[in-house]
Amino acid sequence: MTSRQSRAFFLTIFIFCVIVSNISLAQIRLEQLVQKYWLASSTIERQKAAKEIVRASPVFSELYQLLSVGKRYPVQSTGIVKVPQGGKYLPPHAVVIIPADYQPDLSYPVQVYLHGAVTNNDPFFLYRYTLDTLDASLLQTKSILIFPSGWSLAPWWCHAQADNIHRLLSWVKENYNINENQVRLRGVSDGGIGCYYLANADQTPWSVITPFIGSLRALNQLSDRQIYLSNFINSSMFIVNTNQDEIFDITWEQPYINKLLSINSKTSFVQVDSSRHSLLWYPALKDSIERFNQLHDRNPFPDALIWQTEDVVKYGRYKYIRIDKLGSLSKNNNANDENQVQMLGTFVQAFSRETPSGLLKVTKSNNVVTVETQGVLQYTILVSPDHFDLTSPVKIITNGKKSFEGIVHPDVETLLKWNLKDNDRKMLFAAEIKVKVN
């Protein structure tokens, strides 16, 4: 090797080492920024940390990988934890129960329980009459249990509780390692009514919804907003009612349940003939309910879904679709509002319709999304690399007409924006496609 060749060789090695060193330093810096993001003590601090990450111009795939792995959870308290419930008229505390053998490097299922008799006037009803905090067997659970607290000023069928339960789930996500695809909602009696209300408000977090001795029909009189049967098409539900229920007469509940069964193949229904308004039947069905839970993990990116709302600000989004703007278009009526049940041989309106609503029906095949709408002027499709092939064009067809076609470029800012909202390692988004319906 000549001296010139030798200098060229060593120069090449030097440049390679510099490049590798810079890449390594960039990766270390990104990991530090993401760690700061996870350790933020408030939403505002996390937003600031997110902006720092954006300014660092990271490689999208590297940031995506770090967010999909998530934070390193520290050792936390186990047992019974009282969690403040913020918000007007809410009882002061909820209860979260952490398994005694909780290990922060394992992810745990979550079960949210909505208690009955929510029309009570005792802000401490949860502790006095529903949950025995001295029951040692609760600590042997293999799931993280969340017990929100409700009463007459904040029943389950109001926005304040929908927001409260969302914040309780966010608190648990922030402090404990959960399996985001195994978050289950259960309610008894009034809590069963609450299950139906929350399934209509925001289904994004739930893998399974189990209303026991509750009433969907009752929301016609109780709910603070409109109820849409179409929204229940998405749910995996295990419903139990009893034939001798003296509060929710099965004669009047059955037409609504029959409708759910006709539009949703993922719903199971058990009618217990020998029981009144009680849970005496539960030991006999416990194993069946648990098997149902195990068989129905949440799918963050289903290829077919439907969503309907009259309030795009509070309830416009479901998983990877969002209704942005409502309005009346003469040809904008391709998707139908399921709103009839057969009562005593006659079809009647299931729920009142006093406020205009919008409905999206979405079907995805490979990178082609077909959308049918009713009463929608604008919507958004959220694009995840786990759901779409970002190396190929994405095509969106709305009411039979092409509304978008092209390569979708992953964006760090969008990735962080939705991670800030969801804190969900299994549901990350790379881009937004906004579509105006015309």
C-alpha positions in Angstrom: 0.0 0.0 0.0 1.4 3.4 -1.0 1.5 6.3 1.4 -1.3 8.0 -0.7 -3.4 4.8 -0.4 -2.6 4.6 3.3 -3.8 8.2 3.9 -7.0 7.6 1.9 -7.7 4.4 3.9 -7.2 6.0 7.2 -9.3 9.1 6.1 -12.1 6.7 5.1 -11.9 5.0 8.5 -11.9 8.4 10.3 -15.0 9.6 8.3 -16.8 6.4 9.0 -16.0 6.6 12.8 -17.3 10.2 12.8 -20.5 9.2 11.1 -21.1 6.3 13.4 -20.2 8.5 16.4 -22.7 11.1 15.3 -25.4 8.5 14.7 -24.8 7.0 18.1 -24.8 10.4 19.8 -28.1 11.3 18.0 -29.7 8.0 19.2 -28.5 8.7 22.8 -29.8 12.2 22.6 -33.2 11.0 21.3 -33.5 8.4 24.1 -32.7 11.1 26.6 -35.4 13.4 25.2 -38.0 10.6 25.2 -37.1 9.7 28.7 -37.7 13.4 29.7 -41.0 13.2 27.8 -42.1 10.1 29.9 -40.9 11.6 33.2 -42.9 14.9 32.7 -44.9 15.6 35.8 -47.8 17.4 34.0 -49.4 17.6 30.6 -47.8 21.0 30.0 -44.4 19.7 30.8 -44.9 16.7 28.5 -46.0 19.1 25.7 -42.8 21.0 26.2 -40.8 17.8 26.1 -42.6 16.8 22.9 -41.6 20.2 21.3 -38.0 19.5 22.2 -38.2 16.1 20.4 -39.6 17.7 17.3 -36.9 20.4 17.3 -34.3 17.6 17.4 -35.6 16.3 14.0 -35.3 12.6 14.9 -35.7 9.7 12.5 -39.4 8.8 12.5 -38.8 5.0 12.8 -36.5 5.4 15.8 -39.0 7.6 17.7 -41.8 5.3 16.7 -39.9 2.3 18.2 -39.2 4.2 21.4 -42.8 5.2 21.9 -44.1 1.7 21.1 -41.8 0.3 23.8 -43.0 3.0 26.2 -41.7 4.2 29.5 -39.8 2.3 32.2 -42.2 2.0 35.0 -40.8 2.5 38.5 -41.8 0.4 41.5 -45.1 1.7 42.8 -47.5 1.2 45.7 -49.6 -1.9 45.6 -52.9 -2.7 47.3 -55.7 -0.2 47.7 -55.0 3.3 46.4 -57.5 6.2 46.7 -57.4 8.4 43.7 -59.0 11.9 43.7 -61.9 12.5 41.3 -61.6 16.0 40.0 -64.6 17.8 38.5 -67.8 19.5 39.6 -70.2 17.4 41.6 -68.1 14.3 41.6 -67.6 12.2 44.8 -64.1 12.9 46.2 -62.3 9.6 45.5 -62.2 6.6 43.4 -60.4 3.4 44.4 -57.7 1.6 42.4 -56.6 -1.8 43.4 -53.1 -3.0 42.4 -52.2 -6.7 42.6 -50.1 -7.5 45.6 -47.5 -9.2 43.3 -47.5 -6.4 40.7 -44.2 -6.2 38.8 -43.5 -3.0 36.7 -41.9 -4.9 33.9 -45.1 -6.9 33.2 -48.2 -5.4 31.6 -51.6 -6.0 33.3 -55.2 -6.2 32.2 -57.4 -3.4 33.6 -61.0 -3.9 34.8 -63.2 -0.8 35.3 -66.2 -1.4 37.6 -69.3 0.8 37.7 -71.3 0.2 40.8 -75.1 0.2 41.1 -77.5 2.5 42.9 -75.8 5.5 41.5 -78.9 7.7 42.3 -77.9 7.6 46.0 -77.1 10.8 47.9 -74.0 9.6 49.7 -70.6 10.8 48.2 -69.0 7.9 50.1 -71.4 5.2 48.9 -68.6 3.3 47.1 -66.8 2.6 50.4 -69.9 2.1 52.6 -72.0 -0.2 50.4 -70.1 -1.4 47.3 -66.4 -2.1 48.0 -65.1 -3.9 51.1 -61.6 -2.4 51.4 -60.8 -5.0 54.1 -61.3 -7.9 51.7 -57.8 -9.4 51.4 -58.8 -11.4 48.4 -59.0 -8.3 46.3 -55.3 -8.0 46.4 -54.9 -11.5 44.8 -56.3 -10.1 41.6 -54.3 -10.6 38.4 -55.7 -7.4 36.9 -55.6 -3.7 37.9 -59.1 -2.8 39.2 -60.6 0.7 38.9 -63.7 1.6 40.9 -65.0 5.0 40.0 -67.4 6.6 42.4 -70.8 8.0 41.4 -73.9 9.4 43.0 -77.1 11.4 42.2 -75.2 14.6 41.3 -72.8 12.7 39.0 -74.5 9.5 37.6 -72.8 7.3 35.0 -74.9 8.7 32.2 -73.4 12.2 32.1 -70.4 13.8 30.5 -68.8 14.6 33.8 -68.4 10.8 34.5 -67.3 10.0 31.0 -64.5 12.5 31.5 -63.8 11.3 35.0 -63.4 7.7 34.0 -61.1 8.7 31.1 -58.9 10.6 33.6 -58.9 7.7 36.0 -57.7 5.4 33.3 -55.1 8.0 32.2 -53.8 8.1 35.8 -53.4 4.3 35.9 -51.7 4.3 32.5 -49.3 7.0 33.8 -48.3 5.1 37.0 -48.7 1.4 36.2 -47.8 -0.9 33.3 -51.0 -2.0 31.6 -52.0 -3.9 28.5 -53.8 -1.3 26.5 -55.6 -4.0 24.5 -57.1 -5.6 27.6 -59.0 -2.7 29.2 -62.5 -3.9 30.2 -65.6 -2.1 31.3 -68.1 -3.7 33.6 -71.2 -2.4 35.4 -74.0 -3.7 37.5 -77.6 -2.4 37.5 -77.2 1.4 37.2 -73.6 0.6 36.3 -74.9 -1.6 33.5 -76.7 1.5 32.2 -73.4 3.4 32.5 -71.7 0.7 30.4 -74.1 1.4 27.5 -73.6 5.2 27.9 -69.8 5.0 27.9 -69.9 2.6 24.9 -71.9 5.3 23.1 -69.6 8.1 24.2 -66.1 6.7 23.5 -65.3 3.1 22.7 -61.6 3.7 21.9 -60.1 2.2 25.1 -62.4 -0.8 25.7 -61.7 -4.3 24.7 -64.8 -5.8 26.3 -68.0 -4.2 27.7 -70.1 -6.3 30.2 -73.4 -4.7 31.3 -75.0 -6.9 34.1 -78.7 -6.5 35.0 -78.7 -3.1 33.3 -80.9 -1.3 30.8 -80.0 0.2 27.4 -83.6 1.3 27.0 -83.4 3.5 30.2 -80.9 5.8 28.5 -83.9 7.2 26.5 -84.9 8.9 29.7 -81.6 9.2 31.6 -78.8 10.2 29.1 -77.6 13.7 28.8 -77.0 13.2 25.1 -78.3 11.2 22.2 -77.8 7.4 22.0 -76.9 5.7 18.7 -77.5 2.0 18.2 -75.0 2.1 15.3 -72.1 2.7 17.8 -72.7 -0.6 19.5 -71.9 -2.4 16.3 -68.2 -2.0 17.2 -68.4 -3.5 20.7 -67.5 -6.9 22.1 -70.2 -7.2 24.7 -71.3 -9.9 27.1 -74.8 -8.9 28.4 -76.6 -10.6 31.3 -80.2 -9.8 32.2 -82.7 -11.8 34.4 -86.1 -13.1 33.6 -87.7 -12.1 36.9 -86.0 -8.6 37.3 -88.4 -6.4 39.2 -86.6 -3.2 38.2 -85.7 -3.7 34.5 -88.6 -5.8 33.1 -87.1 -8.2 30.6 -90.2 -7.7 28.3 -89.1 -4.1 27.7 -85.3 -4.8 27.6 -85.5 -7.7 25.2 -86.3 -5.7 22.0 -83.2 -3.5 22.5 -81.0 -6.5 23.2 -82.5 -8.3 20.2 -81.5 -5.3 18.0 -77.9 -5.4 19.3 -77.7 -9.1 18.6 -79.0 -8.5 15.0 -76.4 -5.8 14.2 -73.4 -7.0 16.2 -72.1 -10.6 15.9 -69.5 -9.9 18.7 -72.3 -9.6 21.3 -73.2 -12.5 23.6 -76.4 -12.4 25.7 -77.5 -14.6 28.6 -80.9 -14.4 30.1 -81.0 -16.0 33.5 -84.6 -17.4 34.0 -84.5 -18.1 37.7 -83.1 -14.8 39.0 -84.4 -11.5 40.1 -82.5 -8.2 40.1 -79.4 -9.7 41.7 -76.0 -11.3 41.0 -76.8 -14.7 42.5 -76.2 -16.1 39.0 -72.6 -14.8 38.7 -70.7 -17.9 40.1 -72.3 -20.1 37.4 -71.3 -17.7 34.6 -68.0 -16.5 36.0 -65.9 -18.9 33.8 -67.9 -18.1 30.7 -67.4 -14.3 31.2 -63.7 -14.8 31.8 -63.3 -16.8 28.6 -65.1 -14.1 26.7 -62.7 -11.5 28.1 -59.7 -13.6 27.1 -61.0 -14.2 23.6 -61.7 -10.5 22.9 -58.6 -8.3 23.1 -59.1 -4.8 21.6 -58.2 -4.5 18.0 -56.8 -0.9 17.7 -57.2 -0.9 13.9 -60.3 -2.8 12.8 -60.9 -2.8 9.0 -64.6 -2.1 9.5 -66.1 0.4 11.9 -68.9 2.9 12.3 -69.3 6.0 14.5 -72.1 8.5 15.0 -72.3 11.6 17.1 -73.9 15.0 17.5 -71.0 16.5 19.4 -67.7 16.4 17.4 -65.7 18.2 20.1 -66.4 15.7 23.0 -67.4 12.6 21.1 -66.2 12.9 17.5 -63.4 10.3 17.5 -63.4 6.5 17.5 -60.0 4.8 17.2 -58.5 5.9 13.8 -61.5 8.0 12.6 -62.7 11.4 13.7 -65.8 13.3 12.6 -64.7 16.9 12.4 -67.7 18.9 11.1 -71.4 18.2 10.8 -73.8 19.6 8.3 -76.6 18.8 5.9 -75.7 17.8 2.3 -78.4 16.8 -0.1 -76.4 13.8 -1.4 -74.7 13.1 1.9 -77.0 10.3 3.0 -75.1 7.1 2.1 -75.0 5.6 5.7 -78.1 4.8 7.6 -78.9 5.6 11.3 -80.0 2.4 13.0 -82.7 3.7 15.2 -85.6 1.2 15.3 -86.5 -1.6 17.6 -89.5 -4.0 17.4 -91.7 -3.5 20.4 -94.7 -5.7 20.8 -94.8 -6.4 17.1 -94.4 -2.8 16.0 -91.3 -1.0 14.9 -90.7 2.1 17.0 -88.0 4.7 17.4 -85.3 3.4 19.7 -83.9 6.8 20.9 -84.9 10.4 20.5 -83.4 12.5 17.7 -83.7 16.2 18.6 -80.2 17.2 17.5 -78.7 16.7 14.1 -75.9 14.1 14.0 -73.2 12.8 11.7 -72.4 9.2 10.9 -69.3 7.6 9.3 -69.1 4.0 8.1 -65.6 2.9 7.2 -64.3 -0.2 5.4 -60.6 -0.7 4.8 -59.0 -3.2 2.4 -55.2 -3.0 2.1 -54.5 0.7 1.5 -58.0 1.5 0.2 -60.5 3.1 2.6 -64.1 3.2 1.6 -66.3 5.7 3.6 -70.0 6.2 3.6 -71.4 9.3 5.4 -74.6 10.9 6.7 -74.6 14.5 7.9 -70.8 14.8 7.8 -69.0 17.7 6.1 -65.4 16.8 7.1 -63.7 13.9 8.7 -60.1 12.7 9.5 -58.5 9.3 8.9 -55.6 8.6 11.3 -52.9 6.6 9.6 -50.7 4.1 11.5 -47.7 2.2 10.1 -49.2 -0.9 11.9 -52.4 -0.6 9.8 -51.3 0.9 6.4 -48.4 0.2 4.1 -46.7 3.7 4.0 -44.5 2.7 1.1 -47.6 2.5 -1.2 -50.3 5.1 -2.0 -53.3 5.4 0.3 -56.7 5.8 -1.5 -59.9 7.1 0.2 -63.3 6.8 -1.5 -66.1 8.9 0.0 -69.7 8.1 -1.0 -68.5 6.5 -4.2 -66.1 9.3 -5.2 -62.3 9.4 -4.8 -61.4 12.0 -2.2 -57.7 11.3 -1.7 -54.9 9.3 -3.3 -51.2 9.5 -2.7 -48.2 8.6 -0.6 -48.6 9.4 3.1 -45.4 10.7 4.7 -44.9 9.8 8.4 -44.6 12.9 10.6 -43.0 13.2 14.0 -45.2 16.0 15.2 -48.4 14.0 14.4 -46.9 10.9 16.1 -46.4 12.9 19.3 -49.6 14.8 19.1 -51.7 11.6 19.3 -49.4 9.9 21.8 -50.0 12.9 24.1 -53.7 12.4 23.8 -53.8 8.6 24.0 -50.7 7.5 26.0 -51.2 4.2 24.1 -48.2 2.1 23.0 -50.4 -0.1 20.8 -52.1 2.7 18.9 -49.6 5.1 17.3 -50.3 7.3 14.4 -48.0 8.6 11.7 -50.2 11.0 9.8 -53.7 12.6 9.4 -55.7 12.6 6.2 -58.5 15.3 6.4 -61.3 14.8 3.9 -64.0 17.3 3.0 -67.2 15.6 1.9 -68.7 17.0 -1.3 
